[in-house]
């Protein structure tokens, strides 16, 4: 009997340590599987050019890696500076936006100076185009329409309070903020991801531009104000479509000298043009033909 008990005891003493040694690998496997599942859930699909996301940086970084800059020369000094800045930690999408912004301004300027499109200055359409580039064309258009609608409704309601200009504008921007938050809240309920994933940068631009639209509505007639705002919106949409083109972004990144200094040369030649705008030529073409015949 004692021998049987001794054998049972020894067998338990051998089996229990083996089980104790086998348990930690299972626990470690489960511990390792949990983070991997978490990492898979955290994959981002955001392609906001104004945000230094991993996806945006990797896309442009691959483009730089596939096209090495070579040694420094007068032909690639700007491209060389871009590579060095990116290597030292400057976000590559920030560099692209810095070069794209003068292009947006040049597009707006050409549309106004050469074609005759009316708009709210030059900076406002350019900023709107950058906002649409960040939000996406349709999401930006929806948010832009919401802000305009809330601005018009809020301005109409606040007239009854008979406030001074600055407090009235402050209260109107408060109303706009509430309208934007309500829009994002409804978008989150209806799973409209294009709106819920928008960053704060383009939203703030659109909200701050609401003050510009307020000034336009206050100083002009209703029809003229609507025409200016609509043409500003069209200019911003066209500019954002051009800036969002992968071909344009590729040229900007691979040939920054050509783009950056080419824009300056284009602005100089455009500034020296003193003839009729396209809209003026179409408007007065009858008179021009009569002068040519005479």
C-alpha positions in Angstrom: 0.0 0.0 0.0 2.8 2.4 0.9 4.5 1.6 -2.4 1.3 2.4 -4.3 0.9 5.7 -2.5 4.6 6.5 -3.2 4.2 5.8 -6.9 1.1 8.0 -7.1 2.8 10.9 -5.3 5.9 10.7 -7.5 3.8 10.7 -10.7 1.8 13.8 -9.5 5.1 15.5 -8.6 6.4 14.9 -12.2 3.1 15.8 -14.0 2.3 19.1 -12.2 5.6 20.9 -13.1 5.2 19.8 -16.7 1.7 21.3 -16.8 3.0 24.4 -15.1 5.7 24.8 -17.7 3.3 24.3 -20.6 0.8 26.9 -19.3 2.9 30.1 -19.9 3.3 29.5 -23.6 -0.5 29.3 -24.0 -0.9 32.4 -22.0 1.8 34.1 -24.0 0.2 33.0 -27.3 -3.1 34.5 -26.2 -1.3 37.6 -25.1 0.4 37.8 -28.4 -2.8 37.2 -30.4 -4.7 40.0 -28.6 -2.4 42.9 -29.7 -2.3 41.6 -33.2 -6.1 41.7 -33.3 -6.0 45.2 -31.9 -3.5 46.3 -34.5 -5.7 44.9 -37.3 -8.6 46.9 -35.9 -6.6 50.1 -35.9 -5.8 50.2 -39.6 -6.7 53.7 -40.9 -8.1 54.4 -44.3 -7.8 58.2 -44.0 -6.1 59.9 -46.9 -6.2 63.5 -45.7 -3.3 65.3 -47.3 -3.3 67.9 -44.5 -2.7 65.3 -41.8 0.7 63.4 -41.4 -1.0 60.0 -41.5 1.1 56.9 -42.1 -0.7 56.1 -45.4 -0.1 59.5 -46.9 3.5 59.6 -45.9 4.2 56.2 -47.2 2.7 56.9 -50.6 4.9 60.0 -51.2 7.9 58.3 -49.5 7.7 55.4 -51.9 7.7 57.9 -54.7 10.9 59.5 -53.4 12.5 56.1 -52.8 11.7 54.9 -56.3 13.1 58.1 -57.8 16.4 58.9 -56.1 17.5 62.5 -56.3 21.2 61.9 -57.0 23.9 64.4 -56.3 23.2 68.0 -55.6 23.2 70.3 -58.6 21.5 73.4 -60.0 18.9 71.2 -61.6 17.7 69.5 -58.5 18.6 71.7 -55.5 15.0 72.1 -54.5 14.3 68.4 -54.8 17.5 67.7 -52.8 16.3 70.1 -50.1 13.0 68.3 -49.9 14.7 65.0 -49.5 16.9 66.3 -46.7 14.0 68.0 -44.9 12.0 64.8 -45.1 14.9 62.8 -43.7 15.2 65.2 -40.8 11.6 64.8 -39.8 9.6 67.3 -41.8 6.3 65.6 -42.9 6.4 65.1 -46.6 2.7 66.0 -47.1 3.4 69.3 -45.5 6.1 70.0 -48.2 3.7 69.0 -50.9 1.0 71.4 -49.6 3.5 74.3 -49.4 4.2 73.9 -53.1 0.6 73.2 -54.0 -0.8 76.3 -52.3 0.8 78.8 -54.7 -0.6 76.7 -57.5 -4.1 77.1 -56.1 -3.6 80.8 -55.8 -2.4 81.0 -59.4 -5.4 79.1 -60.6 -7.8 81.4 -58.8 -5.9 84.5 -60.0 -5.9 83.2 -63.7 -9.7 82.5 -63.4 -10.3 86.1 -62.2 -7.7 88.1 -64.2 -7.9 86.2 -67.5 -11.3 84.7 -67.6 -13.3 87.2 -65.6 -14.8 84.9 -63.0 -15.8 86.8 -59.9 -15.1 85.6 -56.4 -14.4 86.7 -52.9 -10.8 87.8 -53.2 -8.0 85.3 -54.0 -7.2 83.9 -50.6 -10.7 82.7 -49.8 -11.1 80.4 -52.8 -7.6 79.1 -52.3 -8.2 78.3 -48.7 -11.5 76.6 -49.6 -9.7 74.5 -52.2 -7.3 73.3 -49.5 -10.2 72.5 -47.3 -11.9 70.5 -50.0 -8.7 68.7 -50.7 -8.6 67.7 -47.0 -12.2 66.7 -46.6 -12.9 65.3 -50.0 -14.9 67.0 -52.7 -18.4 65.9 -51.8 -18.0 65.9 -48.0 -16.5 69.4 -48.2 -19.4 70.5 -50.4 -21.9 69.2 -47.9 -20.2 70.8 -45.0 -19.9 74.1 -46.9 -23.6 74.0 -47.7 -24.4 73.4 -44.1 -22.3 76.3 -42.9 -23.9 78.6 -45.4 -27.4 77.5 -44.5 -26.7 77.9 -40.8 -25.1 81.3 -41.4 -28.1 82.6 -43.3 -30.7 81.3 -40.8 -28.6 82.5 -37.8 -28.1 86.0 -39.4 -31.9 86.3 -40.0 -32.7 85.3 -36.5 -30.1 87.5 -34.8 -31.3 90.6 -36.5 -34.2 90.7 -34.0 -31.8 91.0 -31.1 -30.4 94.3 -32.5 -26.8 93.6 -31.3 -23.6 95.5 -32.2 -21.6 94.1 -35.1 -18.8 92.3 -33.3 -21.0 90.6 -30.6 -23.4 89.7 -33.4 -20.7 88.0 -35.4 -19.4 86.2 -32.3 -22.9 84.9 -31.6 -23.3 83.9 -35.2 -20.1 81.9 -35.2 -21.4 80.2 -32.0 -24.5 79.2 -34.0 -22.3 77.9 -36.8 -20.3 75.8 -34.4 -23.5 74.3 -33.1 -24.7 73.5 -36.6 -21.4 71.9 -37.5 -21.4 69.7 -34.4 -25.0 68.7 -35.1 -24.0 67.8 -38.6 -21.1 65.6 -37.4 -23.4 64.0 -34.8 -26.0 63.1 -37.4 -23.3 61.8 -39.7 -22.0 59.5 -37.0 -25.5 58.1 -36.4 -26.1 57.6 -40.2 -22.6 56.1 -40.7 -21.6 58.8 -43.1 -17.9 58.2 -42.7 -16.8 60.9 -45.2 -17.9 63.6 -42.7 -17.1 61.9 -39.4 -13.4 61.4 -40.4 -12.8 65.1 -41.2 -10.0 66.7 -39.2 -10.3 69.9 -37.3 -8.1 71.9 -39.7 -10.5 72.1 -42.7 -13.5 72.5 -40.4 -12.0 75.5 -38.8 -11.2 77.1 -42.2 -14.8 76.6 -43.3 -16.1 78.0 -40.1 -13.8 81.1 -40.1 -14.7 81.8 -43.7 -18.3 82.1 -42.5 -17.4 85.6 -41.3 -16.4 86.5 -44.8 -19.7 85.4 -46.2 -21.4 87.4 -43.5 -19.6 90.5 -44.6 -20.6 89.9 -48.2 -24.2 89.4 -47.4 -24.3 92.5 -45.3 -22.6 94.8 -47.8 -24.2 93.6 -51.1 -27.6 92.8 -52.4 -28.9 89.2 -52.0 -28.5 88.3 -55.7 -25.0 89.7 -55.9 -23.9 88.0 -52.7 -25.2 84.7 -53.9 -23.4 85.0 -57.2 -20.1 85.9 -55.5 -20.4 83.0 -53.1 -21.4 80.5 -55.8 -18.5 81.6 -58.1 -16.1 81.3 -55.1 -17.4 77.8 -54.5 -16.9 76.8 -58.1 -13.3 78.2 -58.1 -12.5 76.3 -55.0 -14.0 73.1 -56.4 -12.0 73.3 -59.7 -8.8 74.2 -57.8 -9.2 71.3 -55.4 -9.8 68.8 -58.2 -6.6 69.9 -59.9 -4.6 69.8 -56.6 -6.0 66.3 -55.8 -4.8 64.8 -59.1 -2.1 62.2 -58.5 -0.4 63.4 -61.6 -0.1 66.9 -60.3 1.1 65.7 -56.9 3.7 63.5 -58.6 5.0 66.3 -60.7 5.2 68.6 -57.7 7.2 66.1 -55.7 9.6 64.9 -58.5 10.0 68.3 -60.3 9.5 70.9 -57.6 11.9 73.4 -59.3 9.8 73.4 -62.5 6.5 73.8 -60.6 7.6 76.3 -58.0 9.5 78.7 -60.3 7.1 78.0 -63.2 4.3 79.4 -61.1 6.3 82.6 -60.4 7.0 83.1 -64.1 3.3 82.5 -64.9 2.3 85.1 -62.4 4.7 87.6 -63.9 3.5 87.1 -67.5 -0.2 87.2 -66.3 0.5 90.4 -64.4 1.7 92.0 -67.6 -1.4 91.2 -69.5 -3.6 94.3 -69.9 -6.1 93.1 -72.5 -9.7 92.1 -72.2 -10.8 89.3 -70.0 -12.5 86.3 -71.7 -15.9 87.3 -70.2 -15.4 90.9 -71.4 -14.4 89.8 -74.9 -17.5 87.6 -75.1 -19.7 90.4 -73.8 -18.3 93.1 -76.2 -17.4 90.9 -79.1 -20.0 92.7 -81.3 -18.3 96.1 -80.7 -14.9 94.6 -81.2 -15.9 93.1 -84.6 -17.3 96.5 -85.7 -14.0 98.2 -84.8 -12.1 95.6 -86.7 -14.3 96.1 -89.8 -13.9 99.8 -89.7 
